[in-house]
Amino acid sequence: MSLQYECPKCKHTVYQMGEIRATGGFFTKIFNVQSNKFTTVTCAQCSYTELFKANSSALGNVFDFFMD
């Protein structure tokens, strides 16, 4: 994936992408299901990080549940 990114803090254009998952509500916390998926973009110069909500599939959530 090619992304033209400019850091809003220092204007640097080199970045690293990553991913994090988080629980949503009460029941997802109890059953340890990470229902929210975010893509991270981190500036290589100043480490400023932005989060973008990613689409997650129901099948991926079920798979995550059994793998934890």
PQR file with spaces between the fields and no chain letter, atoms N, CA, C, O and H, PARSE charges and radii, in Angstrom:
ATOM       1  N    MET     1       0.858   -1.171    0.000 -0.4000 1.5000
ATOM       2  CA   MET     1       0.000    0.000    0.000 -0.0000 2.0000
ATOM       3  C    MET     1       0.905    1.235    0.000  0.5500 1.7000
ATOM       4  O    MET     1       1.831    1.342    0.804 -0.5500 1.4000
ATOM       5  N    SER     2       0.626    2.136   -0.889 -0.4000 1.5000
ATOM       6  CA   SER     2       1.397    3.367   -0.974 -0.0000 2.0000
ATOM       7  C    SER     2       0.579    4.498   -0.369  0.5500 1.7000
ATOM       8  O    SER     2      -0.534    4.785   -0.808 -0.5500 1.4000
ATOM       9  H    SER     2      -0.126    2.049   -1.542  0.4000 1.0000
ATOM      10  N    LEU     3       1.145    5.124    0.634 -0.4000 1.5000
ATOM      11  CA   LEU     3       0.463    6.201    1.328 -0.0000 2.0000
ATOM      12  C    LEU     3       1.379    7.415    1.336  0.5500 1.7000
ATOM      13  O    LEU     3       2.523    7.338    1.784 -0.5500 1.4000
ATOM      14  H    LEU     3       2.049    4.891    0.991  0.4000 1.0000
ATOM      15  N    GLN     4       0.873    8.525    0.844 -0.4000 1.5000
ATOM      16  CA   GLN     4       1.645    9.759    0.925 -0.0000 2.0000
ATOM      17  C    GLN     4       1.255   10.434    2.228  0.5500 1.7000
ATOM      18  O    GLN     4       0.164   10.988    2.358 -0.5500 1.4000
ATOM      19  H    GLN     4      -0.057    8.588    0.481  0.4000 1.0000
ATOM      20  N    TYR     5       2.157   10.378    3.179 -0.4000 1.5000
ATOM      21  CA   TYR     5       1.878   10.886    4.515 -0.0000 2.0000
ATOM      22  C    TYR     5       2.867   11.988    4.853  0.5500 1.7000
ATOM      23  O    TYR     5       4.061   11.877    4.577 -0.5500 1.4000
ATOM      24  H    TYR     5       3.043    9.927    3.073  0.4000 1.0000
ATOM      25  N    GLU     6       2.355   13.049    5.452 -0.4000 1.5000
ATOM      26  CA   GLU     6       3.197   14.118    5.968 -0.0000 2.0000
ATOM      27  C    GLU     6       2.813   14.327    7.419  0.5500 1.7000
ATOM      28  O    GLU     6       1.647   14.562    7.734 -0.5500 1.4000
ATOM      29  H    GLU     6       1.385   13.140    5.676  0.4000 1.0000
ATOM      30  N    CYS     7       3.789   14.242    8.296 -0.4000 1.5000
ATOM      31  CA   CYS     7       3.544   14.400    9.721 -0.0000 2.0000
ATOM      32  C    CYS     7       2.971   15.792    9.996  0.5500 1.7000
ATOM      33  O    CYS     7       3.568   16.789    9.589 -0.5500 1.4000
ATOM      34  H    CYS     7       4.737   14.051    8.041  0.4000 1.0000
ATOM      35  N    PRO     8       1.835   15.879   10.674 -0.5600 1.5000
ATOM      36  CA   PRO     8       1.255   17.194   10.973  0.2800 2.0000
ATOM      37  C    PRO     8       2.075   17.992   11.989  0.5500 1.7000
ATOM      38  O    PRO     8       1.883   19.199   12.138 -0.5500 1.4000
ATOM      39  N    LYS     9       2.981   17.317   12.681 -0.4000 1.5000
ATOM      40  CA   LYS     9       3.772   17.970   13.712 -0.0000 2.0000
ATOM      41  C    LYS     9       5.096   18.534   13.168  0.5500 1.7000
ATOM      42  O    LYS     9       5.434   19.688   13.430 -0.5500 1.4000
ATOM      43  H    LYS     9       3.137   16.337   12.560  0.4000 1.0000
ATOM      44  N    CYS    10       5.849   17.704   12.403 -0.4000 1.5000
ATOM      45  CA   CYS    10       7.171   18.130   11.947 -0.0000 2.0000
ATOM      46  C    CYS    10       7.322   18.172   10.427  0.5500 1.7000
ATOM      47  O    CYS    10       8.374   18.558    9.918 -0.5500 1.4000
ATOM      48  H    CYS    10       5.574   16.767   12.190  0.4000 1.0000
ATOM      49  N    LYS    11       6.270   17.775    9.698 -0.4000 1.5000
ATOM      50  CA   LYS    11       6.235   17.797    8.227 -0.0000 2.0000
ATOM      51  C    LYS    11       7.147   16.766    7.566  0.5500 1.7000
ATOM      52  O    LYS    11       7.375   16.844    6.359 -0.5500 1.4000
ATOM      53  H    LYS    11       5.415   17.461   10.111  0.4000 1.0000
ATOM      54  N    HIS    12       7.674   15.805    8.322 -0.4000 1.5000
ATOM      55  CA   HIS    12       8.514   14.743    7.769 -0.0000 2.0000
ATOM      56  C    HIS    12       7.636   13.776    6.975  0.5500 1.7000
ATOM      57  O    HIS    12       6.465   13.602    7.310 -0.5500 1.4000
ATOM      58  H    HIS    12       7.489   15.741    9.303  0.4000 1.0000
ATOM      59  N    THR    13       8.174   13.143    5.930 -0.4000 1.5000
ATOM      60  CA   THR    13       7.357   12.280    5.075 -0.0000 2.0000
ATOM      61  C    THR    13       7.708   10.799    5.178  0.5500 1.7000
ATOM      62  O    THR    13       7.113    9.989    4.467 -0.5500 1.4000
ATOM      63  H    THR    13       9.126   13.283    5.657  0.4000 1.0000
ATOM      64  N    VAL    14       8.650   10.415    6.037 -0.4000 1.5000
ATOM      65  CA   VAL    14       8.987    9.010    6.234 -0.0000 2.0000
ATOM      66  C    VAL    14       8.217    8.507    7.453  0.5500 1.7000
ATOM      67  O    VAL    14       8.190    9.166    8.492 -0.5500 1.4000
ATOM      68  H    VAL    14       9.133   11.072    6.615  0.4000 1.0000
ATOM      69  N    TYR    15       7.598    7.346    7.322 -0.4000 1.5000
ATOM      70  CA   TYR    15       6.712    6.847    8.378 -0.0000 2.0000
ATOM      71  C    TYR    15       6.784    5.337    8.481  0.5500 1.7000
ATOM      72  O    TYR    15       7.337    4.674    7.604 -0.5500 1.4000
ATOM      73  H    TYR    15       7.620    6.810    6.478  0.4000 1.0000
ATOM      74  N    GLN    16       6.228    4.797    9.545 -0.4000 1.5000
ATOM      75  CA   GLN    16       6.060    3.366    9.733 -0.0000 2.0000
ATOM      76  C    GLN    16       4.593    3.111   10.022  0.5500 1.7000
ATOM      77  O    GLN    16       3.943    3.886   10.724 -0.5500 1.4000
ATOM      78  H    GLN    16       5.778    5.336   10.257  0.4000 1.0000
ATOM      79  N    MET    17       4.072    2.010    9.470 -0.4000 1.5000
ATOM      80  CA   MET    17       2.675    1.645    9.716 -0.0000 2.0000
ATOM      81  C    MET    17       2.624    0.432   10.630  0.5500 1.7000
ATOM      82  O    MET    17       3.501   -0.431   10.586 -0.5500 1.4000
ATOM      83  H    MET    17       4.600    1.381    8.900  0.4000 1.0000
ATOM      84  N    GLY    18       1.590    0.374   11.455 -0.4000 1.5000
ATOM      85  CA   GLY    18       1.389   -0.746   12.356 -0.0000 2.0000
ATOM      86  C    GLY    18      -0.092   -0.981   12.579  0.5500 1.7000
ATOM      87  O    GLY    18      -0.935   -0.389   11.906 -0.5500 1.4000
ATOM      88  H    GLY    18       0.877    1.075   11.491  0.4000 1.0000
ATOM      89  N    GLU    19      -0.398   -1.844   13.523 -0.4000 1.5000
ATOM      90  CA   GLU    19      -1.797   -2.186   13.804 -0.0000 2.0000
ATOM      91  C    GLU    19      -1.949   -2.479   15.284  0.5500 1.7000
ATOM      92  O    GLU    19      -1.079   -3.101   15.894 -0.5500 1.4000
ATOM      93  H    GLU    19       0.287   -2.325   14.070  0.4000 1.0000
ATOM      94  N    ILE    20      -3.058   -2.028   15.862 -0.4000 1.5000
ATOM      95  CA   ILE    20      -3.403   -2.391   17.234 -0.0000 2.0000
ATOM      96  C    ILE    20      -4.866   -2.808   17.256  0.5500 1.7000
ATOM      97  O    ILE    20      -5.656   -2.411   16.399 -0.5500 1.4000
ATOM      98  H    ILE    20      -3.764   -1.522   15.366  0.4000 1.0000
ATOM      99  N    ARG    21      -5.206   -3.608   18.242 -0.4000 1.5000
ATOM     100  CA   ARG    21      -6.590   -4.034   18.445 -0.0000 2.0000
ATOM     101  C    ARG    21      -6.974   -3.723   19.881  0.5500 1.7000
ATOM     102  O    ARG    21      -6.147   -3.786   20.790 -0.5500 1.4000
ATOM     103  H    ARG    21      -4.564   -3.931   18.937  0.4000 1.0000
ATOM     104  N    ALA    22      -8.249   -3.386   20.068 -0.4000 1.5000
ATOM     105  CA   ALA    22      -8.734   -3.026   21.404 -0.0000 2.0000
ATOM     106  C    ALA    22     -10.122   -3.609   21.619  0.5500 1.7000
ATOM     107  O    ALA    22     -10.852   -3.871   20.663 -0.5500 1.4000
ATOM     108  H    ALA    22      -8.921   -3.334   19.329  0.4000 1.0000
ATOM     109  N    THR    23     -10.479   -3.810   22.883 -0.4000 1.5000
ATOM     110  CA   THR    23     -11.821   -4.291   23.195 -0.0000 2.0000
ATOM     111  C    THR    23     -12.811   -3.146   23.072  0.5500 1.7000
ATOM     112  O    THR    23     -12.437   -1.974   23.110 -0.5500 1.4000
ATOM     113  H    THR    23      -9.886   -3.598   23.660  0.4000 1.0000
ATOM     114  N    GLY    24     -14.058   -3.498   22.928 -0.4000 1.5000
ATOM     115  CA   GLY    24     -15.101   -2.485   22.792 -0.0000 2.0000
ATOM     116  C    GLY    24     -15.869   -2.297   24.080  0.5500 1.7000
ATOM     117  O    GLY    24     -15.532   -1.424   24.879 -0.5500 1.4000
ATOM     118  H    GLY    24     -14.361   -4.450   22.897  0.4000 1.0000
ATOM     119  N    GLY    25     -16.888   -3.095   24.295 -0.4000 1.5000
ATOM     120  CA   GLY    25     -17.745   -2.940   25.459 -0.0000 2.0000
ATOM     121  C    GLY    25     -17.486   -3.971   26.537  0.5500 1.7000
ATOM     122  O    GLY    25     -16.455   -4.642   26.546 -0.5500 1.4000
ATOM     123  H    GLY    25     -17.161   -3.804   23.645  0.4000 1.0000
ATOM     124  N    PHE    26     -18.440   -4.083   27.442 -0.4000 1.5000
ATOM     125  CA   PHE    26     -18.332   -4.937   28.618 -0.0000 2.0000
ATOM     126  C    PHE    26     -18.093   -6.406   28.258  0.5500 1.7000
ATOM     127  O    PHE    26     -17.163   -7.023   28.776 -0.5500 1.4000
ATOM     128  H    PHE    26     -19.279   -3.538   27.434  0.4000 1.0000
ATOM     129  N    PHE    27     -18.927   -6.972   27.371 -0.4000 1.5000
ATOM     130  CA   PHE    27     -18.824   -8.395   27.056 -0.0000 2.0000
ATOM     131  C    PHE    27     -17.566   -8.721   26.267  0.5500 1.7000
ATOM     132  O    PHE    27     -16.997   -9.800   26.433 -0.5500 1.4000
ATOM     133  H    PHE    27     -19.682   -6.470   26.950  0.4000 1.0000
ATOM     134  N    THR    28     -17.125   -7.815   25.416 -0.4000 1.5000
ATOM     135  CA   THR    28     -15.890   -8.078   24.676 -0.0000 2.0000
ATOM     136  C    THR    28     -14.688   -8.061   25.621  0.5500 1.7000
ATOM     137  O    THR    28     -13.696   -8.746   25.371 -0.5500 1.4000
ATOM     138  H    THR    28     -17.587   -6.938   25.281  0.4000 1.0000
ATOM     139  N    LYS    29     -14.768   -7.286   26.701 -0.4000 1.5000
ATOM     140  CA   LYS    29     -13.694   -7.294   27.694 -0.0000 2.0000
ATOM     141  C    LYS    29     -13.680   -8.604   28.464  0.5500 1.7000
ATOM     142  O    LYS    29     -12.613   -9.159   28.726 -0.5500 1.4000
ATOM     143  H    LYS    29     -15.573   -6.730   26.904  0.4000 1.0000
ATOM     144  N    ILE    30     -14.865   -9.107   28.830 -0.4000 1.5000
ATOM     145  CA   ILE    30     -14.964  -10.356   29.589 -0.0000 2.0000
ATOM     146  C    ILE    30     -14.405  -11.524   28.779  0.5500 1.7000
ATOM     147  O    ILE    30     -13.649  -12.341   29.305 -0.5500 1.4000
ATOM     148  H    ILE    30     -15.732   -8.656   28.616  0.4000 1.0000
ATOM     149  N    PHE    31     -14.777  -11.604   27.493 -0.4000 1.5000
ATOM     150  CA   PHE    31     -14.360  -12.722   26.650 -0.0000 2.0000
ATOM     151  C    PHE    31     -13.062  -12.451   25.890  0.5500 1.7000
ATOM     152  O    PHE    31     -12.650  -13.261   25.060 -0.5500 1.4000
ATOM     153  H    PHE    31     -15.391  -10.941   27.065  0.4000 1.0000
ATOM     154  N    ASN    32     -12.418  -11.315   26.169 -0.4000 1.5000
ATOM     155  CA   ASN    32     -11.138  -10.948   25.557 -0.0000 2.0000
ATOM     156  C    ASN    32     -11.223  -10.967   24.026  0.5500 1.7000
ATOM     157  O    ASN    32     -10.355  -11.534   23.362 -0.5500 1.4000
ATOM     158  H    ASN    32     -12.753  -10.657   26.843  0.4000 1.0000
ATOM     159  N    VAL    33     -12.255  -10.354   23.474 -0.4000 1.5000
ATOM     160  CA   VAL    33     -12.422  -10.239   22.027 -0.0000 2.0000
ATOM     161  C    VAL    33     -12.071   -8.808   21.636  0.5500 1.7000
ATOM     162  O    VAL    33     -12.703   -7.856   22.093 -0.5500 1.4000
ATOM     163  H    VAL    33     -12.961   -9.894   24.014  0.4000 1.0000
ATOM     164  N    GLN    34     -11.063   -8.669   20.794 -0.4000 1.5000
ATOM     165  CA   GLN    34     -10.652   -7.343   20.340 -0.0000 2.0000
ATOM     166  C    GLN    34     -11.525   -6.956   19.148  0.5500 1.7000
ATOM     167  O    GLN    34     -11.244   -7.332   18.010 -0.5500 1.4000
ATOM     168  H    GLN    34     -10.549   -9.443   20.423  0.4000 1.0000
ATOM     169  N    SER    35     -12.587   -6.198   19.425 -0.4000 1.5000
ATOM     170  CA   SER    35     -13.562   -5.884   18.393 -0.0000 2.0000
ATOM     171  C    SER    35     -13.229   -4.620   17.611  0.5500 1.7000
ATOM     172  O    SER    35     -13.857   -4.350   16.587 -0.5500 1.4000
ATOM     173  H    SER    35     -12.815   -5.892   20.349  0.4000 1.0000
ATOM     174  N    ASN    36     -12.265   -3.850   18.067 -0.4000 1.5000
ATOM     175  CA   ASN    36     -11.891   -2.617   17.372 -0.0000 2.0000
ATOM     176  C    ASN    36     -10.464   -2.750   16.855  0.5500 1.7000
ATOM     177  O    ASN    36      -9.550   -3.099   17.603 -0.5500 1.4000
ATOM     178  H    ASN    36     -11.755   -4.070   18.898  0.4000 1.0000
ATOM     179  N    LYS    37     -10.287   -2.467   15.573 -0.4000 1.5000
ATOM     180  CA   LYS    37      -8.980   -2.577   14.949 -0.0000 2.0000
ATOM     181  C    LYS    37      -8.567   -1.198   14.442  0.5500 1.7000
ATOM     182  O    LYS    37      -9.365   -0.495   13.821 -0.5500 1.4000
ATOM     183  H    LYS    37     -11.029   -2.183   14.966  0.4000 1.0000
ATOM     184  N    PHE    38      -7.321   -0.815   14.708 -0.4000 1.5000
ATOM     185  CA   PHE    38      -6.820    0.488   14.293 -0.0000 2.0000
ATOM     186  C    PHE    38      -5.500    0.325   13.551  0.5500 1.7000
ATOM     187  O    PHE    38      -4.674   -0.513   13.911 -0.5500 1.4000
ATOM     188  H    PHE    38      -6.673   -1.386   15.213  0.4000 1.0000
ATOM     189  N    THR    39      -5.310    1.130   12.520 -0.4000 1.5000
ATOM     190  CA   THR    39      -4.046    1.213   11.821 -0.0000 2.0000
ATOM     191  C    THR    39      -3.299    2.411   12.391  0.5500 1.7000
ATOM     192  O    THR    39      -3.880    3.480   12.582 -0.5500 1.4000
ATOM     193  H    THR    39      -5.981    1.811   12.228  0.4000 1.0000
ATOM     194  N    THR    40      -2.006    2.227   12.664 -0.4000 1.5000
ATOM     195  CA   THR    40      -1.192    3.321   13.186 -0.0000 2.0000
ATOM     196  C    THR    40      -0.229    3.812   12.116  0.5500 1.7000
ATOM     197  O    THR    40       0.293    3.023   11.329 -0.5500 1.4000
ATOM     198  H    THR    40      -1.535    1.358   12.509  0.4000 1.0000
ATOM     199  N    VAL    41       0.002    5.105   12.093 -0.4000 1.5000
ATOM     200  CA   VAL    41       1.019    5.710   11.239 -0.0000 2.0000
ATOM     201  C    VAL    41       1.910    6.529   12.161  0.5500 1.7000
ATOM     202  O    VAL    41       1.456    7.483   12.792 -0.5500 1.4000
ATOM     203  H    VAL    41      -0.422    5.746   12.733  0.4000 1.0000
ATOM     204  N    THR    42       3.198    6.144   12.235 -0.4000 1.5000
ATOM     205  CA   THR    42       4.146    6.789   13.136 -0.0000 2.0000
ATOM     206  C    THR    42       5.240    7.479   12.335  0.5500 1.7000
ATOM     207  O    THR    42       5.867    6.868   11.469 -0.5500 1.4000
ATOM     208  H    THR    42       3.567    5.369   11.722  0.4000 1.0000
ATOM     209  N    CYS    43       5.462    8.736   12.623 -0.4000 1.5000
ATOM     210  CA   CYS    43       6.509    9.522   11.973 -0.0000 2.0000
ATOM     211  C    CYS    43       7.877    8.960   12.374  0.5500 1.7000
ATOM     212  O    CYS    43       8.140    8.734   13.555 -0.5500 1.4000
ATOM     213  H    CYS    43       4.953    9.232   13.326  0.4000 1.0000
ATOM     214  N    ALA    44       8.741    8.738   11.385 -0.4000 1.5000
ATOM     215  CA   ALA    44      10.073    8.191   11.653 -0.0000 2.0000
ATOM     216  C    ALA    44      10.995    9.208   12.317  0.5500 1.7000
ATOM     217  O    ALA    44      12.011    8.824   12.896 -0.5500 1.4000
ATOM     218  H    ALA    44       8.528    8.921   10.426  0.4000 1.0000
ATOM     219  N    GLN    45      10.667   10.478   12.248 -0.4000 1.5000
ATOM     220  CA   GLN    45      11.533   11.509   12.826 -0.0000 2.0000
ATOM     221  C    GLN    45      11.154   11.859   14.261  0.5500 1.7000
ATOM     222  O    GLN    45      12.009   11.822   15.146 -0.5500 1.4000
ATOM     223  H    GLN    45       9.841   10.790   11.777  0.4000 1.0000
ATOM     224  N    CYS    46       9.888   12.200   14.508 -0.4000 1.5000
ATOM     225  CA   CYS    46       9.502   12.683   15.844 -0.0000 2.0000
ATOM     226  C    CYS    46       8.646   11.687   16.628  0.5500 1.7000
ATOM     227  O    CYS    46       8.311   11.949   17.783 -0.5500 1.4000
ATOM     228  H    CYS    46       9.194   12.230   13.789  0.4000 1.0000
ATOM     229  N    SER    47       8.287   10.549   16.027 -0.4000 1.5000
ATOM     230  CA   SER    47       7.492    9.474   16.649 -0.0000 2.0000
ATOM     231  C    SER    47       6.035    9.847   16.914  0.5500 1.7000
ATOM     232  O    SER    47       5.339    9.128   17.630 -0.5500 1.4000
ATOM     233  H    SER    47       8.559   10.336   15.089  0.4000 1.0000
ATOM     234  N    TYR    48       5.568   10.947   16.354 -0.4000 1.5000
ATOM     235  CA   TYR    48       4.148   11.291   16.459 -0.0000 2.0000
ATOM     236  C    TYR    48       3.344   10.171   15.803  0.5500 1.7000
ATOM     237  O    TYR    48       3.678    9.735   14.701 -0.5500 1.4000
ATOM     238  H    TYR    48       6.133   11.531   15.772  0.4000 1.0000
ATOM     239  N    THR    49       2.298    9.707   16.460 -0.4000 1.5000
ATOM     240  CA   THR    49       1.513    8.582   15.956 -0.0000 2.0000
ATOM     241  C    THR    49       0.052    8.964   15.833  0.5500 1.7000
ATOM     242  O    THR    49      -0.526    9.564   16.739 -0.5500 1.4000
ATOM     243  H    THR    49       2.027   10.062   17.355  0.4000 1.0000
ATOM     244  N    GLU    50      -0.539    8.607   14.696 -0.4000 1.5000
ATOM     245  CA   GLU    50      -1.968    8.799   14.473 -0.0000 2.0000
ATOM     246  C    GLU    50      -2.620    7.436   14.357  0.5500 1.7000
ATOM     247  O    GLU    50      -2.019    6.490   13.848 -0.5500 1.4000
ATOM     248  H    GLU    50      -0.069    8.119   13.960  0.4000 1.0000
ATOM     249  N    LEU    51      -3.863    7.343   14.836 -0.4000 1.5000
ATOM     250  CA   LEU    51      -4.651    6.112   14.756 -0.0000 2.0000
ATOM     251  C    LEU    51      -5.783    6.309   13.766  0.5500 1.7000
ATOM     252  O    LEU    51      -6.434    7.353   13.750 -0.5500 1.4000
ATOM     253  H    LEU    51      -4.351    8.112   15.249  0.4000 1.0000
ATOM     254  N    PHE    52      -6.012    5.299   12.940 -0.4000 1.5000
ATOM     255  CA   PHE    52      -7.117    5.309   11.992 -0.0000 2.0000
ATOM     256  C    PHE    52      -7.907    4.034   12.184  0.5500 1.7000
ATOM     257  O    PHE    52      -7.340    2.941   12.175 -0.5500 1.4000
ATOM     258  H    PHE    52      -5.483    4.450   12.952  0.4000 1.0000
ATOM     259  N    LYS    53      -9.213    4.163   12.358 -0.4000 1.5000
ATOM     260  CA   LYS    53     -10.060    2.996   12.566 -0.0000 2.0000
ATOM     261  C    LYS    53     -10.109    2.181   11.280  0.5500 1.7000
ATOM     262  O    LYS    53     -10.394    2.710   10.206 -0.5500 1.4000
ATOM     263  H    LYS    53      -9.674    5.050   12.365  0.4000 1.0000
ATOM     264  N    ALA    54      -9.832    0.898   11.401 -0.4000 1.5000
ATOM     265  CA   ALA    54      -9.825   -0.009   10.257 -0.0000 2.0000
ATOM     266  C    ALA    54     -11.081   -0.870   10.290  0.5500 1.7000
ATOM     267  O    ALA    54     -11.652   -1.112   11.354 -0.5500 1.4000
ATOM     268  H    ALA    54      -9.601    0.468   12.273  0.4000 1.0000
ATOM     269  N    ASN    55     -11.495   -1.316    9.151 -0.4000 1.5000
ATOM     270  CA   ASN    55     -12.633   -2.232    9.072 -0.0000 2.0000
ATOM     271  C    ASN    55     -12.183   -3.610    9.533  0.5500 1.7000
ATOM     272  O    ASN    55     -11.157   -4.115    9.078 -0.5500 1.4000
ATOM     273  H    ASN    55     -11.032   -1.119    8.287  0.4000 1.0000
ATOM     274  N    SER    56     -12.946   -4.220   10.435 -0.4000 1.5000
ATOM     275  CA   SER    56     -12.633   -5.577   10.874 -0.0000 2.0000
ATOM     276  C    SER    56     -13.808   -6.471   10.537  0.5500 1.7000
ATOM     277  O    SER    56     -14.967   -6.073   10.654 -0.5500 1.4000
ATOM     278  H    SER    56     -13.780   -3.810   10.805  0.4000 1.0000
ATOM     279  N    SER    57     -13.494   -7.677   10.121 -0.4000 1.5000
ATOM     280  CA   SER    57     -14.550   -8.610    9.719 -0.0000 2.0000
ATOM     281  C    SER    57     -15.005   -9.441   10.909  0.5500 1.7000
ATOM     282  O    SER    57     -14.256   -9.621   11.869 -0.5500 1.4000
ATOM     283  H    SER    57     -12.552   -8.000   10.027  0.4000 1.0000
ATOM     284  N    ALA    58     -16.215   -9.942   10.849 -0.4000 1.5000
ATOM     285  CA   ALA    58     -16.739  -10.807   11.902 -0.0000 2.0000
ATOM     286  C    ALA    58     -15.939  -12.100   11.970  0.5500 1.7000
ATOM     287  O    ALA    58     -15.690  -12.618   13.059 -0.5500 1.4000
ATOM     288  H    ALA    58     -16.824   -9.796   10.069  0.4000 1.0000
ATOM     289  N    LEU    59     -15.532  -12.628   10.815 -0.4000 1.5000
ATOM     290  CA   LEU    59     -14.738  -13.850   10.785 -0.0000 2.0000
ATOM     291  C    LEU    59     -13.395  -13.639   11.476  0.5500 1.7000
ATOM     292  O    LEU    59     -12.929  -14.521   12.198 -0.5500 1.4000
ATOM     293  H    LEU    59     -15.734  -12.207    9.930  0.4000 1.0000
ATOM     294  N    GLY    60     -12.775  -12.497   11.269 -0.4000 1.5000
ATOM     295  CA   GLY    60     -11.514  -12.173   11.935 -0.0000 2.0000
ATOM     296  C    GLY    60     -11.680  -12.104   13.436  0.5500 1.7000
ATOM     297  O    GLY    60     -10.803  -12.552   14.174 -0.5500 1.4000
ATOM     298  H    GLY    60     -13.153  -11.781   10.683  0.4000 1.0000
ATOM     299  N    ASN    61     -12.798  -11.547   13.908 -0.4000 1.5000
ATOM     300  CA   ASN    61     -13.060  -11.473   15.348 -0.0000 2.0000
ATOM     301  C    ASN    61     -13.228  -12.857   15.954  0.5500 1.7000
ATOM     302  O    ASN    61     -12.733  -13.113   17.051 -0.5500 1.4000
ATOM     303  H    ASN    61     -13.511  -11.183   13.308  0.4000 1.0000
ATOM     304  N    VAL    62     -13.924  -13.763   15.251 -0.4000 1.5000
ATOM     305  CA   VAL    62     -14.104  -15.129   15.737 -0.0000 2.0000
ATOM     306  C    VAL    62     -12.759  -15.837   15.795  0.5500 1.7000
ATOM     307  O    VAL    62     -12.455  -16.525   16.770 -0.5500 1.4000
ATOM     308  H    VAL    62     -14.326  -13.555   14.359  0.4000 1.0000
ATOM     309  N    PHE    63     -11.961  -15.670   14.758 -0.4000 1.5000
ATOM     310  CA   PHE    63     -10.631  -16.274   14.731 -0.0000 2.0000
ATOM     311  C    PHE    63      -9.779  -15.769   15.878  0.5500 1.7000
ATOM     312  O    PHE    63      -9.095  -16.557   16.531 -0.5500 1.4000
ATOM     313  H    PHE    63     -12.208  -15.111   13.966  0.4000 1.0000
ATOM     314  N    ASP    64      -9.808  -14.461   16.138 -0.4000 1.5000
ATOM     315  CA   ASP    64      -9.047  -13.878   17.246 -0.0000 2.0000
ATOM     316  C    ASP    64      -9.497  -14.455   18.584  0.5500 1.7000
ATOM     317  O    ASP    64      -8.671  -14.697   19.464 -0.5500 1.4000
ATOM     318  H    ASP    64     -10.363  -13.821   15.608  0.4000 1.0000
ATOM     319  N    PHE    65     -10.798  -14.675   18.742 -0.4000 1.5000
ATOM     320  CA   PHE    65     -11.337  -15.204   19.988 -0.0000 2.0000
ATOM     321  C    PHE    65     -10.734  -16.579   20.296  0.5500 1.7000
ATOM     322  O    PHE    65     -10.351  -16.849   21.434 -0.5500 1.4000
ATOM     323  H    PHE    65     -11.469  -14.478   18.027  0.4000 1.0000
ATOM     324  N    PHE    66     -10.648  -17.452   19.278 -0.4000 1.5000
ATOM     325  CA   PHE    66     -10.136  -18.800   19.499 -0.0000 2.0000
ATOM     326  C    PHE    66      -8.607  -18.853   19.594  0.5500 1.7000
ATOM     327  O    PHE    66      -8.058  -19.804   20.151 -0.5500 1.4000
ATOM     328  H    PHE    66     -10.959  -17.233   18.353  0.4000 1.0000
ATOM     329  N    MET    67      -7.930  -17.862   19.067 -0.4000 1.5000
ATOM     330  CA   MET    67      -6.470  -17.855   19.113 -0.0000 2.0000
ATOM     331  C    MET    67      -5.921  -17.286   20.411  0.5500 1.7000
ATOM     332  O    MET    67      -4.762  -17.545   20.735 -0.5500 1.4000
ATOM     333  H    MET    67      -8.376  -17.090   18.615  0.4000 1.0000
ATOM     334  N    ASP    68      -6.691  -16.531   21.159 -0.4000 1.5000
ATOM     335  CA   ASP    68      -6.201  -15.934   22.420 -0.0000 2.0000
ATOM     336  C    ASP    68      -6.206  -16.904   23.551  0.5500 1.7000
ATOM     337  O    ASP    68      -5.824  -16.553   24.668 -0.5500 1.4000
ATOM     338  H    ASP    68      -7.633  -16.320   20.896  0.4000 1.0000
